[in-house]
Amino acid sequence: MTVPRLPAAARVRTRLRNSARTLRRSAAIAGATGIAAATVLAFPGTAAAHGVAMVPGSRTYLCYKDLLANSSTQMPTNPACKAAVQQAGTTPLYNWFAVLDSNAGGRGEGYVPDGKLCSAGDRSPYNFSPYNAARTDWPVTHLTAGATLQMKYSNWAHHPGRFEVYVTKQGFNPLQPLGWSNLEKVQTVYNPPQNGGPGSEAGHYYWDLRLPERTGRHMLFIQWIRSDSQENFFSCSDVAFDGGNGEVTGLSKNWPTTADAASADAPRVENAAAETDASGVAPAGIVTGAAGVALIGCAALGIRRRKS
């Protein structure tokens, strides 16, 4: 007898749940035996999804890192991350790359409701709604306006498509829910190159972004629009334009400081102008938008914790 095959969306949800269970068991073992939290990364599971920003780190990614740094308690120390876990549990963080909507089809404003941009409109297989919380104690990446930042976006599963990159407008209030009217599109990226293999935490797409002129606290929001299906991914990264060079604050005290991180692993931030292309055509590996067009270099994944 032939067993009916589950719909694609149901298969993805099943794989993601299996991956979450595997990671939770691995983290519990690590905490119980004293194994370093980083060892958990050796058990990526079999999930077939998907991606959020890693540099600058999205809320789900940095909260996941904070969770791993506290694997013995399975509770992040960052107040915002901790509140999210208390509301939704750890399963969303073990699927930090799955902030997705299987039917978005490139729709953004008018489809994803204001106040729900960081949870894919609450249409993900997991409950990411707590990660919409408007508060100022999320982990934050410190940047310099006008500098060039090498973006890194997880390629947990590789898909063709484009990345729409937004930064909140000057005057944004991080204590108010994020809405589309708060955002300014600064870049569109088509099929950027990638480093590392899909299905691993270290694997990522990369491209250069010329940061806009901003001061103070802001949000960097990305919608990844697949060209081979209706599935889209959504990512929210808290940033501060305060002269920083990619340092991250608000993570656990167990997180490495800048002195512990190799220079080659740090996010690359440069004060260099991007090349422009009058044609406006965006072939593979080229980025377009308010930042102009930039050819892209390659660097290893890394995050630095800013010393307080």
C-alpha positions as CSV (number, residue, x, y, z in Angstrom):
1,M,0.0,0.0,0.0
2,T,1.3,3.4,-0.9
3,V,1.5,5.9,2.0
4,P,0.4,9.4,0.9
5,R,3.3,11.9,1.0
6,L,3.0,14.9,3.3
7,P,2.7,18.3,1.8
8,A,6.1,20.1,1.5
9,A,5.3,22.6,4.3
10,A,4.4,19.8,6.6
11,R,7.6,17.9,5.8
12,V,9.6,21.1,6.6
13,R,7.9,21.5,9.9
14,T,8.5,17.9,10.8
15,R,12.2,18.2,10.0
16,L,12.5,21.4,12.0
17,R,10.9,19.9,15.0
18,N,13.2,16.9,14.9
19,S,16.2,19.2,14.6
20,A,15.0,21.2,17.6
21,R,14.6,18.1,19.7
22,T,18.1,16.9,18.7
23,L,19.7,20.2,19.7
24,R,17.8,20.4,23.0
25,R,19.0,17.0,23.9
26,S,22.6,17.9,22.9
27,A,22.5,21.1,25.0
28,A,21.1,19.3,28.0
29,I,23.9,16.7,27.8
30,A,26.5,19.5,27.4
31,G,25.2,21.3,30.5
32,A,25.0,18.1,32.6
33,T,28.6,17.0,31.7
34,G,30.3,20.3,31.7
35,I,31.0,20.2,28.0
36,A,31.5,23.6,26.4
37,A,28.4,25.1,25.0
38,A,30.1,25.4,21.6
39,T,30.2,21.6,21.3
40,V,26.4,21.7,20.7
41,L,27.1,23.2,17.3
42,A,28.5,19.9,16.2
43,F,24.9,18.6,16.1
44,P,23.1,20.8,13.6
45,G,20.3,18.3,12.9
46,T,18.6,17.8,9.6
47,A,16.5,20.9,9.3
48,A,15.9,22.2,5.7
49,A,15.5,25.8,6.6
50,H,16.7,28.6,6.2
51,G,18.2,31.9,7.4
52,V,18.5,35.2,9.3
53,A,21.2,37.8,9.6
54,M,24.3,36.7,11.5
55,V,26.2,40.0,11.1
56,P,24.7,42.2,12.4
57,G,23.2,39.4,14.5
58,S,19.4,39.1,14.4
59,R,17.4,38.8,17.6
60,T,16.9,35.1,17.2
61,Y,20.5,34.4,16.4
62,L,22.1,36.4,19.2
63,C,19.5,35.1,21.7
64,Y,20.4,31.6,20.5
65,K,24.1,32.3,21.2
66,D,23.2,33.6,24.6
67,L,21.2,30.4,25.3
68,L,24.2,28.2,24.3
69,A,26.4,30.2,26.6
70,N,24.0,29.2,29.4
71,S,23.2,25.7,28.3
72,S,23.2,24.3,31.8
73,T,20.2,26.4,32.7
74,Q,18.6,26.6,29.2
75,M,17.9,30.3,29.9
76,P,19.6,33.3,28.3
77,T,20.9,36.0,30.6
78,N,20.0,38.9,28.3
79,P,16.7,40.3,29.8
80,A,14.9,40.5,26.4
81,C,16.0,37.0,25.3
82,K,15.1,35.6,28.7
83,A,11.6,37.1,28.5
84,A,11.1,35.7,25.0
85,V,12.1,32.2,26.2
86,Q,9.8,32.5,29.2
87,Q,7.0,33.2,26.8
88,A,7.7,30.9,23.9
89,G,10.2,28.3,25.2
90,T,13.6,27.4,23.7
91,T,12.3,25.6,20.6
92,P,12.2,28.9,18.5
93,L,15.8,29.6,19.4
94,Y,17.0,26.1,18.4
95,N,15.3,27.0,15.1
96,W,16.7,30.6,15.0
97,F,17.0,30.3,11.2
98,A,13.3,29.6,10.6
99,V,11.6,33.0,10.8
100,L,9.7,32.3,7.6
101,D,6.4,32.5,5.8
102,S,5.9,29.8,3.2
103,N,3.4,31.8,1.3
104,A,4.7,35.4,1.4
105,G,5.7,35.4,-2.3
106,G,7.7,38.6,-2.0
107,R,4.8,40.5,-0.3
108,G,5.9,42.8,2.5
109,E,4.1,46.0,3.4
110,G,0.4,45.5,3.5
111,Y,0.8,41.7,4.0
112,V,3.1,41.4,7.0
113,P,1.3,43.5,9.7
114,D,3.1,46.3,11.5
115,G,4.4,45.1,14.8
116,K,5.0,41.6,13.5
117,L,7.9,42.1,11.1
118,C,10.3,40.2,13.4
119,S,8.1,37.1,13.5
120,A,7.3,36.8,9.8
121,G,3.8,38.0,10.5
122,D,3.4,35.2,13.1
123,R,3.2,32.8,10.1
124,S,6.3,30.8,11.0
125,P,6.1,27.1,12.1
126,Y,7.4,28.4,15.5
127,N,6.3,31.1,17.9
128,F,8.6,34.0,17.2
129,S,6.1,36.6,18.4
130,P,8.0,37.5,21.5
131,Y,10.9,38.7,19.3
132,N,8.7,41.6,18.1
133,A,8.9,43.1,21.6
134,A,9.7,46.9,21.5
135,R,12.4,47.2,24.1
136,T,16.0,48.5,24.3
137,D,17.7,45.6,26.1
138,W,18.0,43.2,23.1
139,P,21.6,42.3,22.2
140,V,22.9,45.2,20.0
141,T,25.6,45.5,17.3
142,H,27.5,48.8,17.4
143,L,28.3,50.4,14.0
144,T,29.6,53.5,12.3
145,A,27.4,55.5,9.9
146,G,28.9,55.7,6.4
147,A,31.2,52.7,7.0
148,T,31.1,49.6,4.8
149,L,29.9,46.5,6.7
150,Q,30.3,43.0,5.4
151,M,26.9,41.5,5.9
152,K,26.5,37.8,6.8
153,Y,23.3,35.9,6.4
154,S,22.8,32.2,7.3
155,N,22.5,29.8,4.3
156,W,21.2,27.0,6.5
157,A,19.4,26.0,3.3
158,H,20.6,27.5,0.0
159,H,18.0,29.2,-2.2
160,P,18.2,31.6,-5.2
161,G,16.6,34.9,-4.8
162,R,17.1,38.4,-3.5
163,F,17.6,40.2,-0.2
164,E,15.8,43.4,0.5
165,V,17.7,45.4,3.2
166,Y,16.1,48.1,5.3
167,V,17.3,50.4,8.1
168,T,14.9,52.4,10.3
169,K,14.6,56.1,9.5
170,Q,16.3,58.7,11.7
171,G,14.1,59.4,14.7
172,F,13.0,55.8,15.1
173,N,11.8,55.0,18.6
174,P,12.9,51.4,19.6
175,L,10.2,51.5,22.4
176,Q,7.5,51.5,19.7
177,P,6.6,48.4,17.6
178,L,8.4,48.2,14.3
179,G,6.2,49.2,11.3
180,W,6.8,49.5,7.6
181,S,6.6,53.3,7.7
182,N,9.7,53.2,10.0
183,L,11.8,51.6,7.4
184,E,13.9,52.9,4.5
185,K,15.2,50.4,1.9
186,V,18.9,50.8,1.5
187,Q,19.9,47.9,-0.7
188,T,18.8,45.0,-2.8
189,V,21.1,42.0,-3.2
190,Y,20.7,39.3,-5.9
191,N,22.2,35.8,-5.3
192,P,25.2,36.8,-3.3
193,P,28.2,34.4,-2.9
194,Q,28.3,32.1,0.1
195,N,31.0,30.7,2.4
196,G,30.7,27.4,4.2
197,G,28.2,24.6,3.5
198,P,24.4,24.8,4.0
199,G,23.1,22.9,7.0
200,S,25.8,24.3,9.4
201,E,25.8,27.3,11.6
202,A,28.9,28.8,10.1
203,G,27.6,28.7,6.6
204,H,26.5,32.1,5.3
205,Y,25.9,34.4,2.3
206,Y,28.0,37.6,2.4
207,W,28.0,41.0,0.7
208,D,29.0,44.6,1.5
209,L,26.6,47.2,2.8
210,R,27.5,50.9,2.9
211,L,25.8,51.9,6.1
212,P,23.5,55.0,5.9
213,E,23.9,58.2,7.9
214,R,22.2,57.5,11.2
215,T,22.7,58.2,14.9
216,G,21.5,56.3,17.9
217,R,19.5,53.0,18.1
218,H,18.0,51.5,15.0
219,M,16.8,48.3,13.5
220,L,18.2,46.6,10.4
221,F,15.5,44.5,8.7
222,I,16.0,42.0,5.9
223,Q,13.4,40.2,3.8
224,W,14.9,37.3,1.8
225,I,12.7,36.6,-1.2
226,R,13.2,33.2,-2.9
227,S,12.9,33.1,-6.6
228,D,12.1,29.3,-6.7
229,S,9.2,29.3,-4.4
230,Q,6.7,31.5,-2.4
231,E,8.7,31.1,0.8
232,N,10.3,34.3,2.3
233,F,12.5,34.8,5.4
234,F,12.5,37.8,7.8
235,S,15.3,39.1,10.0
236,C,15.5,41.9,12.7
237,S,18.9,43.1,14.0
238,D,19.2,45.7,16.7
239,V,22.0,48.2,15.9
240,A,23.5,51.3,17.4
241,F,25.2,53.9,15.2
242,D,27.7,55.2,17.8
243,G,31.1,54.8,16.1
244,G,31.3,51.1,16.8
245,N,33.1,48.5,14.6
246,G,30.8,45.5,14.9
247,E,31.0,44.9,18.6
248,V,28.1,43.2,20.3
249,T,26.8,44.1,23.8
250,G,24.0,42.6,25.8
251,L,25.1,39.0,25.7
252,S,26.0,36.7,28.5
253,K,29.2,37.3,30.5
254,N,30.3,33.8,29.1
255,W,30.5,35.3,25.6
256,P,34.1,35.9,24.3
257,T,35.4,39.5,24.5
258,T,37.1,41.2,21.6
259,A,40.5,40.2,23.0
260,D,39.5,36.5,22.6
261,A,38.4,36.8,19.0
262,A,40.8,36.5,16.2
263,S,41.0,39.6,14.0
264,A,40.2,37.5,10.9
265,D,36.9,36.4,12.6
266,A,35.6,39.9,13.3
267,P,32.9,41.6,11.3
268,R,34.6,43.7,8.6
269,V,33.7,47.4,8.8
270,E,35.5,49.8,6.5
271,N,35.2,53.5,5.6
272,A,35.4,52.8,1.9
273,A,33.1,54.0,-0.9
274,A,31.3,51.3,-3.0
275,E,31.8,51.1,-6.7
276,T,28.9,52.3,-8.8
277,D,27.4,50.8,-11.9
278,A,25.4,53.1,-14.2
279,S,23.7,50.2,-15.9
280,G,21.6,49.3,-12.8
281,V,21.8,45.6,-13.7
282,A,22.3,43.3,-10.8
283,P,24.1,40.0,-11.8
284,A,24.9,37.3,-9.4
285,G,27.1,38.5,-6.5
286,I,26.3,42.2,-7.1
287,V,24.4,44.4,-4.7
288,T,22.3,47.4,-5.5
289,G,20.4,50.1,-3.7
290,A,21.0,53.4,-1.9
291,A,24.5,52.2,-1.1
292,G,25.3,51.8,-4.9
293,V,26.8,48.6,-6.3
294,A,29.6,46.8,-4.6
295,L,31.8,43.9,-5.5
296,I,32.1,41.5,-2.6
297,G,35.0,40.0,-0.6
298,C,35.0,37.0,1.7
299,A,35.7,36.7,5.4
300,A,35.1,34.0,8.1
301,L,32.1,34.2,10.4
302,G,32.7,36.0,13.7
303,I,31.0,38.3,16.3
304,R,32.8,40.4,18.8
305,R,31.5,41.3,22.3
306,R,32.0,44.9,23.1
307,K,33.7,45.6,26.5
308,S,31.6,47.7,28.8
